[in-house]
Structures are given as structure tokens and as C-alpha cells.
Amino acid sequence: MKTIITFILLSTAGVTVADKYTIDTKGAHAFVQFKISHLGYSWLYGRFDEFSGDFEFDENSPEKASIQMTVQTASVNSNHTARDKHLRGEDFLNVDENPTATFSSTSFTPGENGHGIMTGKLTINGVTNEETMKVEFTGAGQDPWGGFRRGYEATTEITLKDYNIKKSLGPASETLLLTVTVEGIKQ
């Protein structure tokens, strides 16, 4: 029995396990925001108020970083009630048939200073496409409550027609800039 335990300990000694972080949505330290041109005359900003997710990160193997997120599409908020109702409808997010949007990473290519490129499957309006996000490391460390936190911001530009979004406001409004800011609490 002692030999078996020694073998198990020796065989797992070099194995590192990624730290798991839950995205801090309760403390409002995470955001899913978007920006799109309105007819080429101004910018329309919005956000999703309800989402959840987690990510994993290992300091010794940053290329193994991963993230999973789920957004409640009916929580879209552009600071205009009538517009939000239209965004929830069939012309845009079709929330009755597609109540969630999701992102599940498939790879991470680390860069300098914790930054990198995250690739994954983004599903919006029932359509899944591979998207690449530029990731910027914000910081990590102990919080005042005895926990450990890690934060990132990721951006990508998506083409609306790629997600079967029917409404078009012209050439200036064909793409949307998506920004995801996360602060994770180590579990």
C-alpha cells in the first residue's frame, strides 16, 4: 500500500492544475458591452446586465487558459426602452427563441505581460461562429477579503449578418465592437 501511495505522489508531483475563477457578477466587477455606429453619425453603446461564467488560468501553462460565459440576451440595455424592446425582437437577438448567447474558448495564444489572443465559439441568435478576441491582462492579486482575483479585458469586432441579424442600418453599422471585462475570484 505504501508503494502505491508513493507512486501516485511521485507521478503527480510535476502536474500543475489550473486555478479556477468565477466571474464576479454579484459585485458588478464584470461587464459585457457593445458599441456600434448609428448610421455613421454617432456611436450607440449598450450592455448586457445578466451573465455568468468562469475561467481557468495556470501561471506555468498560460496557453491552457480557458473561459466559458453565458449571457442572458433579454438583459440587453442600451438606455432606451423602445430600442431595447426592438433589440430583443426578431430583427436582432430574437430572445424568445434564443434566450442566451455563449462563448466557449478553444485556444489561447499568450503574448507579453499576460496579454494574448483567445479563440473560441461564439453563439448569438442561434448561430455559432469562431471568433478571435484580443485579451489584455489587467492585474491579479489579493483582495481585501482574503481572496485572490485576476482580471482581463477582451475585445473583438463581429459582423452582424454572420449571426443572422436581419436588420441593417447601412454599411457603417455592419459590425459591432464587443468588449468583455472580467474580474474572477479564485475558487
Secondary structure, DSSP 8 states (H G I E B T S, - for coil): -HHHHHHHHHHHTT----EEEEE-TTTT--EEEEEEEETTTEEEEEEES-EEEEEEE-TT-GGG-EEEEEEEGGGEE-S-HHHHHHHHSTTTT-TTT--EEEEEEEEEEE-GGG-EEEEEEEEETTEEEEEEEEEEEEEEEE-TTS-EEEEEEEEEEEEGGGGT------GGGSEEEEEEEEEEEE-
